Amino acid sequence: MSLPSDNAASMRRYAQHAATYDRSAARTMPLRLRTIASLGLQPGDVVLDVGAGTGLSFAPLQQAVGARGQVLAFEQSPEMFALADARARDAGWRNLWQVCAPAETVRLPKAPDALLFNYVHDITRSAEALNNLLGQARPGARVAMAGMKFFPWWTGPLNLLAWLKNRPYNVHAAELWQPWDRVQARCGHFEWCSTQCGMGYIAHGRLRDDGRALHQGGAA
Ligand SMILES: C[S@@+](CC[C@H](N)C(=O)[O-])C[C@H]1O[C@@H](n2cnc3c(N)ncnc32)[C@H](O)[C@@H]1O
């Protein structure tokens, strides 16, 4: 598979972090559940877990969409995907479809009603990835996002801390002022709020019809 250099760098990082990922993500579980709740999932919905990592969101997503719904997921790091795959096999989920593939090119088997972007900063900063994913969503699909952001500018050096925390995981670690803005630009209704004393955010919204179409604004 030939990948853009950003993806190759991200894959090297997650190859190193896969084994310890679940432990490091445990403390943000309440935030994950809050972000998933903001999708307003209903039984029968199709939800896409974008850059699903080790599959930590699978259980709450499965619970929300029920047996009639479906969870779709993709992840580009083979090491993270192997852990997600093992999780799914252990749980025996029948309505989960997942594939090891990059956001820029993944093909989904059906159009999602809702998309979860949980701590996938590099994907939300890539116009190519957003074009591909949002272009396959249902008109008016719901989106929810969570991740890190910079503190307000007047806190000065504190942002060095945010950058240092983000850098081991994300290629675009410097783009933390409004990390949601490329998704927001595709949405009609969109709300965000600060979390973790200003170091994080959660957001949710609904795609505009023309938000699904190819969007040329912004570099990948
Ligand atoms: C911080 S982890 C979050 C994983 C998961 N969303 C969660 O909530 O636990 C970011 C994940 O995004 C994946 N990722 C980054 N860029 C990607 C891309 N372009 N395509 C697919 N996956 C990507 C990484 O491999 C990593 O597993």
The ligand as a Gaussian input file, in Angstrom:
#p B3LYP/6-31G(d) Opt

LIG

0 1
 C       -5.692000       8.489000      19.357000
 S       -6.116000       7.090000      18.362000
 C       -7.871000       7.060000      18.606000
 C       -8.439000       5.706000      18.335000
 C       -9.945000       5.600000      18.577000
 N      -10.696000       6.529000      17.776000
 C      -10.285000       5.794000      20.022000
 O      -11.154000       6.613000      20.288000
 O       -9.727000       5.114000      20.877000
 C       -6.001000       7.681000      16.672000
 C       -6.165000       6.561000      15.663000
 O       -6.352000       7.109000      14.367000
 C       -5.642000       6.287000      13.452000
 N       -5.370000       7.065000      12.242000
 C       -4.628000       8.201000      12.133000
 N       -4.615000       8.635000      10.862000
 C       -5.383000       7.761000      10.152000
 C       -5.779000       7.678000       8.788000
 N       -5.392000       8.591000       7.906000
 N       -6.569000       6.650000       8.415000
 C       -6.987000       5.722000       9.316000
 N       -6.637000       5.734000      10.624000
 C       -5.851000       6.751000      11.035000
 C       -4.386000       5.912000      14.204000
 O       -3.741000       4.800000      13.625000
 C       -4.942000       5.654000      15.603000
 O       -5.334000       4.331000      15.775000

